[in-house]
Amino acid sequence: MASSASSVITLKINGEKYTLPVDHRTTLLDALRERLDLTGTKKGCDQGQCGACTVLLDGRRAVACLQLAVAAEGREITTVEGLADGERLHPVQQAFLDLDGYQCGYCTPGQICSAIGVIREHAAGWPSAVTGDVRPEAGPPPLSAEEIRERMSGNLCRCGAYVSIVEAVARAAEAGADAERGGEAGTTSQRAGVGADAKEAVA
């Protein structure tokens, strides 16, 4: 029987449900890695500072080392293991692969999950600390290299693959914009808003 210091919880991870007893102090990171063998999510600093353990909670990025497992019950949890569609990689995964957005690869799962969150936040019109015009009516700012670097600043890469990471995020964002436009070329102003500034800045 569970004691007052533990509970039996059900976590929905990558579309699958997992029921397990956990100590109330267990972090989502430790539940994923130590209890469920989902080791794609990495443990780095264990203090919420490096971003290696980033996952998506209800589509928004979160560091799993600061999230209690019991608090994640009832939420949609997506880890790097759940991003691909069979053998088809997620566009962000593919961009990281194509542009060498990694070296040792330890931080890469967190970088990829965070990049997905960044692209969604930008598309929703969320400003960052470097956004010039934060008025809602201004719409999303161009996803420049400066914007990407600021929005990805919570994810550290000790190998220093930042240039390629910025390029990968820009490419994935533009691929997503193209998909939403049904593959059409779109207007010049639309293309200028996603990725073009980033490519120019890191060239």
Secondary structure, 3 states (H helix, E strand, C coil): CCCCCEEEEEEEECCEEEEEEEECCCEHHHHHHHHCCCCCCCCCCCCCCCCCCEEEECCEEEEHHHCEHHHHCCCEEECHHHCCECCECCHHHHHHHHCCCCCCCCCHHHHHHHHHHHHHHHHCCCCCCCCCCCCHHHCCCCECHHHHHHHCCCCCCCCCCHHHHHHHHHHHHHHHHHHHCCCCCCCHHHHHHECHHHHHHHC
